[in-house]
Every structure is written in C-alpha cells, then in structure tokens.
C-alpha cells in the first residue's frame, strides 16, 4: 500500500512540474514574438532629415516623408 501511494504522489508531482514548466515557457515565447513585431525599419526623411518608422511615412512624388508638413514642403 505504501509503495502505491509513493508512486501516485511521485506521478502527481511530475505532472505538476510539467504543467508549471509549460506555463512558464508561454510568456517567454510571446515576449519574443512581441520583440520581433515591434522592430520597424527606420528611414530618414528627405525633407527634414528626421528618422521615422517606414510604416508611419507619407508618400509624395515617389518619396516617403515623415509627416504631412514635410509632404507639403516636398510637393512645392
């Protein structure tokens, strides 16, 4: 009887450790995905020289500028 109880407790302990490990690994994986998605290509504005994220740029005459103000200056 004592051996059965020992093996059941050992199995439960191993199961809990595996479940806890899975929970600890999940946030680490999501942090890595966030870091990868946050990285954006930075480009210089041809009008004012400020570096900005390419995704935030405004296109004017086949050039990407940082803002509407620079877009107006580039179109003149």
PDB file of N, CA, C and O in Angstrom:
ATOM      1  N   UNK A   1       0.819  -1.195   0.000  1.00  0.00           N
ATOM      2  CA  UNK A   1       0.000   0.000   0.000  1.00  0.00           C
ATOM      3  C   UNK A   1       0.867   1.265   0.000  1.00  0.00           C
ATOM      4  O   UNK A   1       0.552   2.246  -0.673  1.00  0.00           O
ATOM      5  N   UNK A   2       1.948   1.224   0.756  1.00  0.00           N
ATOM      6  CA  UNK A   2       2.837   2.376   0.844  1.00  0.00           C
ATOM      7  C   UNK A   2       3.529   2.662  -0.472  1.00  0.00           C
ATOM      8  O   UNK A   2       3.754   3.820  -0.823  1.00  0.00           O
ATOM      9  N   UNK A   3       3.868   1.604  -1.206  1.00  0.00           N
ATOM     10  CA  UNK A   3       4.531   1.787  -2.491  1.00  0.00           C
ATOM     11  C   UNK A   3       3.586   2.425  -3.514  1.00  0.00           C
ATOM     12  O   UNK A   3       3.990   3.293  -4.288  1.00  0.00           O
ATOM     13  N   UNK A   4       2.356   1.993  -3.506  1.00  0.00           N
ATOM     14  CA  UNK A   4       1.373   2.553  -4.449  1.00  0.00           C
ATOM     15  C   UNK A   4       1.176   4.031  -4.176  1.00  0.00           C
ATOM     16  O   UNK A   4       1.146   4.835  -5.108  1.00  0.00           O
ATOM     17  N   UNK A   5       1.044   4.395  -2.927  1.00  0.00           N
ATOM     18  CA  UNK A   5       0.880   5.797  -2.553  1.00  0.00           C
ATOM     19  C   UNK A   5       2.105   6.607  -2.950  1.00  0.00           C
ATOM     20  O   UNK A   5       1.966   7.730  -3.435  1.00  0.00           O
ATOM     21  N   UNK A   6       3.305   6.061  -2.755  1.00  0.00           N
ATOM     22  CA  UNK A   6       4.542   6.745  -3.137  1.00  0.00           C
ATOM     23  C   UNK A   6       4.563   7.014  -4.639  1.00  0.00           C
ATOM     24  O   UNK A   6       4.854   8.135  -5.054  1.00  0.00           O
ATOM     25  N   UNK A   7       4.265   6.018  -5.453  1.00  0.00           N
ATOM     26  CA  UNK A   7       4.298   6.169  -6.904  1.00  0.00           C
ATOM     27  C   UNK A   7       3.218   7.125  -7.398  1.00  0.00           C
ATOM     28  O   UNK A   7       3.440   7.865  -8.356  1.00  0.00           O
ATOM     29  N   UNK A   8       2.052   7.118  -6.755  1.00  0.00           N
ATOM     30  CA  UNK A   8       0.981   8.059  -7.134  1.00  0.00           C
ATOM     31  C   UNK A   8       1.396   9.495  -6.832  1.00  0.00           C
ATOM     32  O   UNK A   8       1.181  10.391  -7.648  1.00  0.00           O
ATOM     33  N   UNK A   9       1.989   9.712  -5.663  1.00  0.00           N
ATOM     34  CA  UNK A   9       2.452  11.058  -5.299  1.00  0.00           C
ATOM     35  C   UNK A   9       3.587  11.510  -6.208  1.00  0.00           C
ATOM     36  O   UNK A   9       3.636  12.677  -6.595  1.00  0.00           O
ATOM     37  N   UNK A  10       4.493  10.612  -6.553  1.00  0.00           N
ATOM     38  CA  UNK A  10       5.590  10.944  -7.448  1.00  0.00           C
ATOM     39  C   UNK A  10       5.050  11.302  -8.834  1.00  0.00           C
ATOM     40  O   UNK A  10       5.507  12.268  -9.444  1.00  0.00           O
ATOM     41  N   UNK A  11       4.090  10.539  -9.331  1.00  0.00           N
ATOM     42  CA  UNK A  11       3.475  10.832 -10.629  1.00  0.00           C
ATOM     43  C   UNK A  11       2.767  12.178 -10.619  1.00  0.00           C
ATOM     44  O   UNK A  11       2.874  12.937 -11.581  1.00  0.00           O
ATOM     45  N   UNK A  12       2.043  12.485  -9.542  1.00  0.00           N
ATOM     46  CA  UNK A  12       1.352  13.773  -9.435  1.00  0.00           C
ATOM     47  C   UNK A  12       2.352  14.923  -9.395  1.00  0.00           C
ATOM     48  O   UNK A  12       2.115  15.968 -10.001  1.00  0.00           O
ATOM     49  N   UNK A  13       3.456  14.745  -8.694  1.00  0.00           N
ATOM     50  CA  UNK A  13       4.485  15.779  -8.621  1.00  0.00           C
ATOM     51  C   UNK A  13       5.103  16.039  -9.992  1.00  0.00           C
ATOM     52  O   UNK A  13       5.297  17.190 -10.380  1.00  0.00           O
ATOM     53  N   UNK A  14       5.409  14.978 -10.716  1.00  0.00           N
ATOM     54  CA  UNK A  14       5.974  15.131 -12.057  1.00  0.00           C
ATOM     55  C   UNK A  14       4.977  15.827 -12.981  1.00  0.00           C
ATOM     56  O   UNK A  14       5.353  16.702 -13.759  1.00  0.00           O
ATOM     57  N   UNK A  15       3.713  15.437 -12.892  1.00  0.00           N
ATOM     58  CA  UNK A  15       2.679  16.076 -13.715  1.00  0.00           C
ATOM     59  C   UNK A  15       2.583  17.570 -13.416  1.00  0.00           C
ATOM     60  O   UNK A  15       2.492  18.383 -14.336  1.00  0.00           O
ATOM     61  N   UNK A  16       2.602  17.933 -12.142  1.00  0.00           N
ATOM     62  CA  UNK A  16       2.508  19.352 -11.777  1.00  0.00           C
ATOM     63  C   UNK A  16       3.737  20.114 -12.258  1.00  0.00           C
ATOM     64  O   UNK A  16       3.604  21.257 -12.696  1.00  0.00           O
ATOM     65  N   UNK A  17       4.910  19.532 -12.193  1.00  0.00           N
ATOM     66  CA  UNK A  17       6.117  20.207 -12.680  1.00  0.00           C
ATOM     67  C   UNK A  17       6.052  20.445 -14.184  1.00  0.00           C
ATOM     68  O   UNK A  17       6.454  21.506 -14.662  1.00  0.00           O
ATOM     69  N   UNK A  18       5.554  19.473 -14.925  1.00  0.00           N
ATOM     70  CA  UNK A  18       5.432  19.640 -16.380  1.00  0.00           C
ATOM     71  C   UNK A  18       4.437  20.744 -16.706  1.00  0.00           C
ATOM     72  O   UNK A  18       4.699  21.569 -17.581  1.00  0.00           O
ATOM     73  N   UNK A  19       3.308  20.772 -16.023  1.00  0.00           N
ATOM     74  CA  UNK A  19       2.304  21.806 -16.270  1.00  0.00           C
ATOM     75  C   UNK A  19       2.846  23.192 -15.922  1.00  0.00           C
ATOM     76  O   UNK A  19       2.595  24.156 -16.645  1.00  0.00           O
ATOM     77  N   UNK A  20       3.577  23.295 -14.834  1.00  0.00           N
ATOM     78  CA  UNK A  20       4.157  24.571 -14.422  1.00  0.00           C
ATOM     79  C   UNK A  20       5.196  25.043 -15.438  1.00  0.00           C
ATOM     80  O   UNK A  20       5.279  26.237 -15.726  1.00  0.00           O
ATOM     81  N   UNK A  21       5.977  24.130 -15.975  1.00  0.00           N
ATOM     82  CA  UNK A  21       7.003  24.466 -16.974  1.00  0.00           C
ATOM     83  C   UNK A  21       6.351  25.014 -18.243  1.00  0.00           C
ATOM     84  O   UNK A  21       6.855  25.968 -18.835  1.00  0.00           O
ATOM     85  N   UNK A  22       5.241  24.422 -18.661  1.00  0.00           N
ATOM     86  CA  UNK A  22       4.527  24.894 -19.849  1.00  0.00           C
ATOM     87  C   UNK A  22       4.035  26.328 -19.641  1.00  0.00           C
ATOM     88  O   UNK A  22       4.108  27.152 -20.552  1.00  0.00           O
ATOM     89  N   UNK A  23       3.534  26.620 -18.441  1.00  0.00           N
ATOM     90  CA  UNK A  23       3.045  27.967 -18.159  1.00  0.00           C
ATOM     91  C   UNK A  23       4.187  28.979 -18.157  1.00  0.00           C
ATOM     92  O   UNK A  23       4.003  30.121 -18.579  1.00  0.00           O
ATOM     93  N   UNK A  24       5.351  28.575 -17.690  1.00  0.00           N
ATOM     94  CA  UNK A  24       6.494  29.482 -17.650  1.00  0.00           C
ATOM     95  C   UNK A  24       7.052  29.745 -19.039  1.00  0.00           C
ATOM     96  O   UNK A  24       7.536  30.847 -19.300  1.00  0.00           O
ATOM     97  N   UNK A  25       7.001  28.781 -19.926  1.00  0.00           N
ATOM     98  CA  UNK A  25       7.549  28.948 -21.268  1.00  0.00           C
ATOM     99  C   UNK A  25       6.654  29.807 -22.150  1.00  0.00           C
ATOM    100  O   UNK A  25       7.158  30.506 -23.028  1.00  0.00           O
ATOM    101  N   UNK A  26       5.364  29.775 -21.944  1.00  0.00           N
ATOM    102  CA  UNK A  26       4.434  30.506 -22.799  1.00  0.00           C
ATOM    103  C   UNK A  26       4.688  32.014 -22.791  1.00  0.00           C
ATOM    104  O   UNK A  26       4.777  32.592 -23.874  1.00  0.00           O
ATOM    105  N   UNK A  27       4.812  32.692 -21.641  1.00  0.00           N
ATOM    106  CA  UNK A  27       5.079  34.135 -21.672  1.00  0.00           C
ATOM    107  C   UNK A  27       6.406  34.479 -22.343  1.00  0.00           C
ATOM    108  O   UNK A  27       6.509  35.519 -22.993  1.00  0.00           O
ATOM    109  N   UNK A  28       7.405  33.643 -22.203  1.00  0.00           N
ATOM    110  CA  UNK A  28       8.691  33.901 -22.825  1.00  0.00           C
ATOM    111  C   UNK A  28       8.538  33.898 -24.345  1.00  0.00           C
ATOM    112  O   UNK A  28       9.120  34.745 -25.023  1.00  0.00           O
ATOM    113  N   UNK A  29       7.772  32.971 -24.881  1.00  0.00           N
ATOM    114  CA  UNK A  29       7.557  32.894 -26.322  1.00  0.00           C
ATOM    115  C   UNK A  29       6.785  34.108 -26.818  1.00  0.00           C
ATOM    116  O   UNK A  29       7.095  34.629 -27.890  1.00  0.00           O
ATOM    117  N   UNK A  30       5.789  34.574 -26.072  1.00  0.00           N
ATOM    118  CA  UNK A  30       5.029  35.744 -26.513  1.00  0.00           C
ATOM    119  C   UNK A  30       5.880  37.003 -26.447  1.00  0.00           C
ATOM    120  O   UNK A  30       5.724  37.891 -27.285  1.00  0.00           O
ATOM    121  N   UNK A  31       6.784  37.100 -25.464  1.00  0.00           N
ATOM    122  CA  UNK A  31       7.678  38.257 -25.402  1.00  0.00           C
ATOM    123  C   UNK A  31       8.588  38.299 -26.616  1.00  0.00           C
ATOM    124  O   UNK A  31       8.841  39.372 -27.163  1.00  0.00           O
ATOM    125  N   UNK A  32       9.081  37.145 -27.044  1.00  0.00           N
ATOM    126  CA  UNK A  32       9.951  37.103 -28.214  1.00  0.00           C
ATOM    127  C   UNK A  32       9.182  37.516 -29.462  1.00  0.00           C
ATOM    128  O   UNK A  32       9.727  38.216 -30.315  1.00  0.00           O
ATOM    129  N   UNK A  33       7.935  37.100 -29.582  1.00  0.00           N
ATOM    130  CA  UNK A  33       7.125  37.488 -30.734  1.00  0.00           C
ATOM    131  C   UNK A  33       6.867  38.989 -30.726  1.00  0.00           C
ATOM    132  O   UNK A  33       6.885  39.626 -31.779  1.00  0.00           O
ATOM    133  N   UNK A  34       6.629  39.556 -29.555  1.00  0.00           N
ATOM    134  CA  UNK A  34       6.410  40.999 -29.457  1.00  0.00           C
ATOM    135  C   UNK A  34       7.652  41.771 -29.863  1.00  0.00           C
ATOM    136  O   UNK A  34       7.554  42.776 -30.567  1.00  0.00           O
ATOM    137  N   UNK A  35       8.807  41.318 -29.432  1.00  0.00           N
ATOM    138  CA  UNK A  35      10.043  41.999 -29.818  1.00  0.00           C
ATOM    139  C   UNK A  35      10.226  41.978 -31.321  1.00  0.00           C
ATOM    140  O   UNK A  35      10.644  42.977 -31.907  1.00  0.00           O
ATOM    141  N   UNK A  36       9.925  40.874 -31.944  1.00  0.00           N
ATOM    142  CA  UNK A  36      10.077  40.771 -33.386  1.00  0.00           C
ATOM    143  C   UNK A  36       9.086  41.671 -34.098  1.00  0.00           C
ATOM    144  O   UNK A  36       9.435  42.297 -35.099  1.00  0.00           O
ATOM    145  N   UNK A  37       7.855  41.751 -33.605  1.00  0.00           N
ATOM    146  CA  UNK A  37       6.855  42.565 -34.282  1.00  0.00           C
ATOM    147  C   UNK A  37       7.073  44.055 -34.036  1.00  0.00           C
ATOM    148  O   UNK A  37       6.657  44.875 -34.854  1.00  0.00           O
ATOM    149  N   UNK A  38       7.718  44.425 -32.922  1.00  0.00           N
ATOM    150  CA  UNK A  38       7.957  45.829 -32.630  1.00  0.00           C
ATOM    151  C   UNK A  38       9.075  46.425 -33.482  1.00  0.00           C
ATOM    152  O   UNK A  38       9.114  47.639 -33.681  1.00  0.00           O
ATOM    153  N   UNK A  39       9.960  45.612 -33.974  1.00  0.00           N
ATOM    154  CA  UNK A  39      11.079  46.107 -34.764  1.00  0.00           C
ATOM    155  C   UNK A  39      10.560  46.618 -36.110  1.00  0.00           C
ATOM    156  O   UNK A  39       9.952  45.866 -36.872  1.00  0.00           O
ATOM    157  N   UNK A  40      10.802  47.891 -36.395  1.00  0.00           N
ATOM    158  CA  UNK A  40      10.354  48.502 -37.637  1.00  0.00           C
ATOM    159  C   UNK A  40      11.543  49.132 -38.340  1.00  0.00           C
ATOM    160  O   UNK A  40      12.490  49.590 -37.701  1.00  0.00           O
ATOM    161  N   UNK A  41      11.482  49.147 -39.633  1.00  0.00           N
ATOM    162  CA  UNK A  41      12.560  49.739 -40.415  1.00  0.00           C
ATOM    163  C   UNK A  41      12.484  51.263 -40.285  1.00  0.00           C
ATOM    164  O   UNK A  41      11.427  51.860 -40.489  1.00  0.00           O
ATOM    165  N   UNK A  42      13.601  51.876 -39.947  1.00  0.00           N
ATOM    166  CA  UNK A  42      13.674  53.322 -39.803  1.00  0.00           C
ATOM    167  C   UNK A  42      14.308  53.908 -41.060  1.00  0.00           C
ATOM    168  O   UNK A  42      15.324  53.408 -41.543  1.00  0.00           O
ATOM    169  N   UNK A  43      13.704  54.967 -41.583  1.00  0.00           N
ATOM    170  CA  UNK A  43      14.214  55.618 -42.785  1.00  0.00           C
ATOM    171  C   UNK A  43      14.323  57.125 -42.531  1.00  0.00           C
ATOM    172  O   UNK A  43      13.546  57.665 -41.744  1.00  0.00           O
ATOM    173  N   UNK A  44      15.271  57.817 -43.181  1.00  0.00           N
ATOM    174  CA  UNK A  44      15.389  59.266 -42.996  1.00  0.00           C
ATOM    175  C   UNK A  44      14.412  60.016 -43.890  1.00  0.00           C
ATOM    176  O   UNK A  44      14.131  59.595 -45.012  1.00  0.00           O
ATOM    177  N   UNK A  45      13.907  61.111 -43.389  1.00  0.00           N
ATOM    178  CA  UNK A  45      13.029  61.980 -44.179  1.00  0.00           C
ATOM    179  C   UNK A  45      13.907  62.807 -45.114  1.00  0.00           C
ATOM    180  O   UNK A  45      14.855  63.441 -44.650  1.00  0.00           O
ATOM    181  N   UNK A  46      13.621  62.818 -46.423  1.00  0.00           N
ATOM    182  CA  UNK A  46      14.454  63.598 -47.348  1.00  0.00           C
ATOM    183  C   UNK A  46      14.283  65.112 -47.180  1.00  0.00           C
ATOM    184  O   UNK A  46      15.112  65.881 -47.667  1.00  0.00           O
ATOM    185  N   UNK A  47      13.231  65.543 -46.504  1.00  0.00           N
ATOM    186  CA  UNK A  47      12.982  66.979 -46.337  1.00  0.00           C
ATOM    187  C   UNK A  47      13.656  67.519 -45.080  1.00  0.00           C
ATOM    188  O   UNK A  47      14.412  68.489 -45.146  1.00  0.00           O
ATOM    189  N   UNK A  48      13.380  66.886 -43.926  1.00  0.00           N
ATOM    190  CA  UNK A  48      13.908  67.435 -42.666  1.00  0.00           C
ATOM    191  C   UNK A  48      15.031  66.596 -42.063  1.00  0.00           C
ATOM    192  O   UNK A  48      15.726  67.071 -41.164  1.00  0.00           O
ATOM    193  N   UNK A  49      15.230  65.366 -42.530  1.00  0.00           N
ATOM    194  CA  UNK A  49      16.315  64.537 -42.039  1.00  0.00           C
ATOM    195  C   UNK A  49      15.996  63.701 -40.818  1.00  0.00           C
ATOM    196  O   UNK A  49      16.856  62.957 -40.346  1.00  0.00           O
ATOM    197  N   UNK A  50      14.795  63.798 -40.298  1.00  0.00           N
ATOM    198  CA  UNK A  50      14.397  63.025 -39.123  1.00  0.00           C
ATOM    199  C   UNK A  50      14.203  61.567 -39.534  1.00  0.00           C
ATOM    200  O   UNK A  50      13.669  61.295 -40.610  1.00  0.00           O
ATOM    201  N   UNK A  51      14.633  60.625 -38.687  1.00  0.00           N
ATOM    202  CA  UNK A  51      14.392  59.210 -38.946  1.00  0.00           C
ATOM    203  C   UNK A  51      13.027  58.832 -38.378  1.00  0.00           C
ATOM    204  O   UNK A  51      12.688  59.214 -37.257  1.00  0.00           O
ATOM    205  N   UNK A  52      12.250  58.087 -39.149  1.00  0.00           N
ATOM    206  CA  UNK A  52      10.910  57.683 -38.733  1.00  0.00           C
ATOM    207  C   UNK A  52      10.662  56.255 -39.178  1.00  0.00           C
ATOM    208  O   UNK A  52      11.362  55.728 -40.043  1.00  0.00           O
ATOM    209  N   UNK A  53       9.650  55.630 -38.572  1.00  0.00           N
ATOM    210  CA  UNK A  53       9.291  54.264 -38.947  1.00  0.00           C
ATOM    211  C   UNK A  53       8.680  54.276 -40.338  1.00  0.00           C
ATOM    212  O   UNK A  53       7.821  55.102 -40.647  1.00  0.00           O
ATOM    213  N   UNK A  54       9.131  53.354 -41.166  1.00  0.00           N
ATOM    214  CA  UNK A  54       8.673  53.315 -42.553  1.00  0.00           C
ATOM    215  C   UNK A  54       7.150  53.141 -42.634  1.00  0.00           C
ATOM    216  O   UNK A  54       6.516  53.658 -43.554  1.00  0.00           O
ATOM    217  N   UNK A  55       6.579  52.430 -41.697  1.00  0.00           N
ATOM    218  CA  UNK A  55       5.135  52.197 -41.703  1.00  0.00           C
ATOM    219  C   UNK A  55       4.345  53.476 -41.421  1.00  0.00           C
ATOM    220  O   UNK A  55       3.167  53.558 -41.767  1.00  0.00           O
ATOM    221  N   UNK A  56       4.973  54.467 -40.801  1.00  0.00           N
ATOM    222  CA  UNK A  56       4.285  55.710 -40.446  1.00  0.00           C
ATOM    223  C   UNK A  56       4.471  56.816 -41.485  1.00  0.00           C
ATOM    224  O   UNK A  56       3.961  57.921 -41.303  1.00  0.00           O
ATOM    225  N   UNK A  57       5.183  56.538 -42.554  1.00  0.00           N
ATOM    226  CA  UNK A  57       5.505  57.572 -43.540  1.00  0.00           C
ATOM    227  C   UNK A  57       4.344  57.948 -44.445  1.00  0.00           C
ATOM    228  O   UNK A  57       3.329  57.254 -44.512  1.00  0.00           O
ATOM    229  N   UNK A  58       4.521  59.064 -45.140  1.00  0.00           N
ATOM    230  CA  UNK A  58       3.546  59.584 -46.095  1.00  0.00           C
ATOM    231  C   UNK A  58       4.237  59.654 -47.450  1.00  0.00           C
ATOM    232  O   UNK A  58       5.344  60.181 -47.557  1.00  0.00           O
ATOM    233  N   UNK A  59       3.583  59.121 -48.491  1.00  0.00           N
ATOM    234  CA  UNK A  59       4.175  59.128 -49.833  1.00  0.00           C
ATOM    235  C   UNK A  59       3.802  60.396 -50.583  1.00  0.00           C
ATOM    236  O   UNK A  59       2.632  60.773 -50.645  1.00  0.00           O
ATOM    237  N   UNK A  60       4.825  61.062 -51.161  1.00  0.00           N
ATOM    238  CA  UNK A  60       4.622  62.245 -52.002  1.00  0.00           C
ATOM    239  C   UNK A  60       5.635  62.176 -53.138  1.00  0.00           C
ATOM    240  O   UNK A  60       6.838  62.094 -52.891  1.00  0.00           O
ATOM    241  N   UNK A  61       5.162  62.209 -54.377  1.00  0.00           N
ATOM    242  CA  UNK A  61       6.036  62.189 -55.551  1.00  0.00           C
ATOM    243  C   UNK A  61       7.096  61.082 -55.467  1.00  0.00           C
ATOM    244  O   UNK A  61       8.288  61.341 -55.629  1.00  0.00           O
ATOM    245  N   UNK A  62       6.651  59.864 -55.217  1.00  0.00           N
ATOM    246  CA  UNK A  62       7.529  58.699 -55.125  1.00  0.00           C
ATOM    247  C   UNK A  62       8.597  58.817 -54.038  1.00  0.00           C
ATOM    248  O   UNK A  62       9.627  58.145 -54.110  1.00  0.00           O
ATOM    249  N   UNK A  63       8.367  59.650 -53.048  1.00  0.00           N
ATOM    250  CA  UNK A  63       9.260  59.773 -51.895  1.00  0.00           C
ATOM    251  C   UNK A  63       8.438  59.586 -50.631  1.00  0.00           C
ATOM    252  O   UNK A  63       7.275  59.983 -50.566  1.00  0.00           O
ATOM    253  N   UNK A  64       9.049  58.984 -49.641  1.00  0.00           N
ATOM    254  CA  UNK A  64       8.375  58.832 -48.357  1.00  0.00           C
ATOM    255  C   UNK A  64       8.907  59.893 -47.408  1.00  0.00           C
ATOM    256  O   UNK A  64      10.116  60.019 -47.216  1.00  0.00           O
ATOM    257  N   UNK A  65       7.996  60.654 -46.815  1.00  0.00           N
ATOM    258  CA  UNK A  65       8.369  61.702 -45.863  1.00  0.00           C
ATOM    259  C   UNK A  65       7.746  61.386 -44.508  1.00  0.00           C
ATOM    260  O   UNK A  65       6.882  60.515 -44.406  1.00  0.00           O
ATOM    261  N   UNK A  66       8.182  62.091 -43.474  1.00  0.00           N
ATOM    262  CA  UNK A  66       7.781  61.754 -42.109  1.00  0.00           C
ATOM    263  C   UNK A  66       6.408  62.272 -41.703  1.00  0.00           C
ATOM    264  O   UNK A  66       5.767  61.670 -40.842  1.00  0.00           O
ATOM    265  N   UNK A  67       5.933  63.372 -42.295  1.00  0.00           N
ATOM    266  CA  UNK A  67       4.663  63.945 -41.831  1.00  0.00           C
ATOM    267  C   UNK A  67       3.970  64.695 -42.962  1.00  0.00           C
ATOM    268  O   UNK A  67       4.507  64.835 -44.061  1.00  0.00           O
ATOM    269  N   UNK A  68       2.775  65.168 -42.666  1.00  0.00           N
ATOM    270  CA  UNK A  68       2.027  65.955 -43.642  1.00  0.00           C
ATOM    271  C   UNK A  68       2.731  67.285 -43.922  1.00  0.00           C
ATOM    272  O   UNK A  68       2.694  67.774 -45.050  1.00  0.00           O
ATOM    273  N   UNK A  69       3.367  67.868 -42.918  1.00  0.00           N
ATOM    274  CA  UNK A  69       4.088  69.121 -43.103  1.00  0.00           C
ATOM    275  C   UNK A  69       5.223  68.952 -44.114  1.00  0.00           C
ATOM    276  O   UNK A  69       5.400  69.775 -45.013  1.00  0.00           O
ATOM    277  N   UNK A  70       5.982  67.876 -43.950  1.00  0.00           N
ATOM    278  CA  UNK A  70       7.066  67.616 -44.899  1.00  0.00           C
ATOM    279  C   UNK A  70       6.493  67.252 -46.279  1.00  0.00           C
ATOM    280  O   UNK A  70       7.114  67.536 -47.304  1.00  0.00           O
ATOM    281  N   UNK A  71       5.340  66.641 -46.300  1.00  0.00           N
ATOM    282  CA  UNK A  71       4.698  66.302 -47.581  1.00  0.00           C
ATOM    283  C   UNK A  71       4.333  67.573 -48.330  1.00  0.00           C
ATOM    284  O   UNK A  71       4.491  67.642 -49.549  1.00  0.00           O
ATOM    285  N   UNK A  72       3.843  68.583 -47.609  1.00  0.00           N
ATOM    286  CA  UNK A  72       3.512  69.852 -48.249  1.00  0.00           C
ATOM    287  C   UNK A  72       4.781  70.542 -48.749  1.00  0.00           C
ATOM    288  O   UNK A  72       4.783  71.110 -49.841  1.00  0.00           O
ATOM    289  N   UNK A  73       5.855  70.499 -47.966  1.00  0.00           N
ATOM    290  CA  UNK A  73       7.103  71.123 -48.394  1.00  0.00           C
ATOM    291  C   UNK A  73       7.693  70.400 -49.618  1.00  0.00           C
ATOM    292  O   UNK A  73       8.256  71.037 -50.509  1.00  0.00           O
ATOM    293  N   UNK A  74       7.560  69.077 -49.652  1.00  0.00           N
ATOM    294  CA  UNK A  74       8.116  68.304 -50.769  1.00  0.00           C
ATOM    295  C   UNK A  74       7.316  68.493 -52.037  1.00  0.00           C
ATOM    296  O   UNK A  74       7.866  68.378 -53.132  1.00  0.00           O
ATOM    297  N   UNK A  75       6.029  68.782 -51.918  1.00  0.00           N
ATOM    298  CA  UNK A  75       5.192  68.927 -53.115  1.00  0.00           C
ATOM    299  C   UNK A  75       5.337  70.318 -53.752  1.00  0.00           C
ATOM    300  O   UNK A  75       4.867  70.531 -54.869  1.00  0.00           O
ATOM    301  N   UNK A  76       5.968  71.246 -53.068  1.00  0.00           N
ATOM    302  CA  UNK A  76       6.125  72.625 -53.614  1.00  0.00           C
ATOM    303  C   UNK A  76       7.265  72.693 -54.581  1.00  0.00           C
ATOM    304  O   UNK A  76       7.543  73.757 -55.134  1.00  0.00           O
TER     305      UNK A  76
END
